[in-house]
C-alpha cells in the first residue's frame, strides 16, 4: 500500500523496522557465536536483549494505532545481515571480529537513521507516546554504536597484526585476488578456540 499522508508513511515505516528488528533477533546469536573476542560476543548477546525490548516497544506503537503488530519485509536489513553472514563464512580470528563490528555498525547506522526519522514524523503528528517509544530505541541504538566503536579500537589492531604474523602483508593479499572463479579465496577451516 502506498502511503497517502505522513501518518500512513509512519505506519508503513514502523512495519519495516519491526521486521528489521525481528531479523536481528535471529541474526545476533549467530554473530555472537562467530565472534572470537569475548567482549564482542558479550556485546552481541547484550544487544540481543536490547533488540527484544525494541520489538516490544514497537508492539506498543502498533497498539497505539489499534493495529496488530505485523511487519513487512525489510530488504535493507536483509542485505546487511547477508553481508555479515558472508564474513562469518569467509573469515576467522580478529579479522572476522573486525568484519562483524563493521557489519554491526552498518546495522546500527541504518537503525539510527530510521528511528530518528520516525521519531520526527511522530513529533510532527503530535504523537508524543509514539515519539517517546521510538526515541528510546533511537538512544539505545546510538549507545550500541558507541560501544562497537570502542570494541573496534581493540579489535582492529589485532586484525592488522594477524596478516603480519602469517606473512600476509598487503602484497601477498593482492597476489591472491585472482584465485578462484569469484576472485575470493576459499574459506579457511574454522578451527578456532572458544
Secondary structure as UniProt FT lines:
FT   HELIX           6..34
FT   HELIX           38..64
FT   TURN            65..66
FT   HELIX           75..90
FT   HELIX           93..124
FT   TURN            125..126
FT   HELIX           128..165
FT   TURN            166..167
FT   HELIX           170..175
FT   TURN            176..178
FT   TURN            181..182
//
